Amino acid sequence: RIVVTGRGTEDPGTDLFADVVRVPTNAAAAGHLRDRIAAGAGVAEVETLMFVFASAAPDRHHLLLAYIARTLAAGMSIAGDAADPVVRAVRRIRDRVSLEVARLLGFVRFRRIGGDRYYAPVRPDADIVGFIGPHFADRFPDQALVVHDVGRDVAFWSAGGARGIADLAGPPRLPRERLAKDIEPGIEDLWRAFFEQTANPERRNRRLQRK
């Protein structure tokens, strides 16, 4: 029996000896569980669970189930139990996703696509546009912006004080491709000119620039 639930869950494929059960997300039950974990283990543990869920780790669902069960049984945070292999695995995944979030916050670059509308394509390993998008929405509240995970075709958007996560798999291919390419004329040329004027050929280090 294969249970499939939530956005971004892997396709279970075909299995002649298994039934596929699709379970829709129950927002009320999820909120109750989140509040229970936060009350007993702290808000930081909720964030840890969210990071692990957003990761691309193939065993994340089993780890989350075991971690949550241990947390609820303890009635407190188990993050300090370094002897528990489940805790160690969860912490490794959390740290990896947290590092990717921090890295993208420093390297995301927006393209102006007209007026005060800005677009940033990203291709993260984890499903993290929901973590990085609000940072830019808070920094630029007067601008309409989209952070697009081009690999998963989902995006965080913010405009006029509203924000959310959108599934972009539905729109036709041509408009999505145009969105990725239709940037304000001259921006990339201006950056290249700036780099050429400020770069010192004698001290050029391609390996360092790529990093």
MIFI-472157 format. One record per residue (C-alpha): residue in one letter; x, y, z. Coordinates in steps of 0.001 Angstrom, whole numbers, plus 500000, padded with zeros to 6 digits. Example, Ala and Ser with C-alpha at 12.3 -4.5 7.8 and 13.67 -1.06 7.14 Angstrom:
BEGIN
A512300495500507800/S513670498940507140/
// end
This chain:
BEGIN
R500000500000500000/I501446503352498923/V500129506530500509/V500575509744498533/T499806513108500089/G500735516761499680/R502280518883496935/G505548517680495497/T505147514098496685/E506956511671494432/D505032509733491818/P504647506214493241/G504811504763489749/T503160501467488980/D503215498433491223/L501032495439490446/F501088494341494083/A500229497664495739/D497203499899496130/V497744503647495900/V495836505720498437/R495840509478497848/V495240511369501075/P494357515087500789/T495980517474503213/N493907518098506341/A494760521674507316/A493010521483510685/A494804518283511709/A498138519626510478/G497661522849512446/H496759520915515585/L499891518763515287/R502082521813514631/D500707523608517699/R501168520514519853/I504795520123518808/A505486523843519262/A503964523813522749/G505971520820523909/A509218521038521952/G509398524662520827/V508938526589517604/A512481525702516494/E511455522051516271/V508560522957513983/E511004524762511699/T513272521709511737/L510392519497510616/M509477521946507849/F513059522028506560/V513248518239506499/F509880517970504742/A511082520472502113/S514274518527501478/A514809516120498619/A515913513329500971/P514186510109499801/D513729508828503372/R512437512084504828/H508867510856505343/H509965507871507420/L512385510036509401/L509714512638510093/L507248510019511269/A509799508510513657/Y511011511929514853/I507503513242515519/A506530510055517351/R509599510358519595/T508936514055520206/L505312513510521181/A506252510612523461/A508918512717525191/G506714515803525434/M509775517949524812/S512504518591522258/I514689515596521439/A517106517602519278/G519893517173521817/D519775513382521783/A522854512863519586/A522860509130520340/D519581508609518462/P520258507822514766/V516914509348513744/V517791512610515480/R521215512682513825/A519719512060510386/V517090514772510864/R519694517271512040/R521914516570509032/I519053517167506613/R517926520288508494/D521428521760508406/R521761521044504689/V518455522743503828/S519151525649506185/L522503526198504478/E520861526227501059/V518274528764502238/A521049531035503572/R523036530661500362/L520104531568498124/L519220534591500234/G522620535966499283/F522661534943495625/V519111535312494275/R519072537955491545/F515840539516490282/R515185540520486698/R512964543471486000/I510192542501483584/G508430545852483401/G507272548528485832/D507837547410489409/R507579543707488566/Y510565541491489252/Y511289537833488518/A513974535506489920/P514461531966488579/V516109529534491006/R516880525825490913/P517355524680494525/D517839521107495643/A515092521511498268/D511565522893497924/I512390526200499616/V510787529074497684/G508354529377500602/F511300530043502916/I513259532506500795/G510359534376499158/P509062536151502291/H512540537569502932/F512473539489499649/A508803540403499996/D509601542063503341/R512642543844501914/F510799545156498843/P507169545639499938/D506365548091497122/Q507418545733494342/A505593542842492753/L507967539889492675/V508111536211491809/V510690533665492972/H510296530747490573/D511620527256491299/V512074526252487680/G512782522623488524/R509516522069490413/D507575524780488522/V506289526376491722/A506770529989492730/F506456532368495629/W504732535595494629/S504138538904496368/A502168541913495130/G500173544687496753/G500599543298500254/A499381539824499285/R501623536799498904/G501407533066498303/I502722529951496570/A501603529257492997/D501809526089490906/L503096527174487497/A502813523792485818/G499432524746484381/P500207527858482254/P501252527274478635/R504933526716478009/L505490529782475813/P504480532440478399/R506615530714481050/E509640530656478751/R509096534297477875/L508889535203481552/A512285533612482106/K513872535556479231/D511963538842478967/I514126541080481130/E514710544812481011/P516950545546477980/G520521546398478811/I520737545071482355/E522993542132481508/D525068544202479071/L525532546863481741/W526753544267484226/R529232542845481707/A530581546317480968/F530990547014484681/F532859543751485182/E535191544419482253/Q535980547936483516/T536732546853487087/A538417543493486450/N542214543282486543/P543338540789483870/E546594540121485715/R544713538983488813/R541962537040487098/N541008533876488975/R538325531909487144/R538065529285489868/L537435531905492557/Q534908533763490384/R532898530581489815/K532778529984493569/
// end
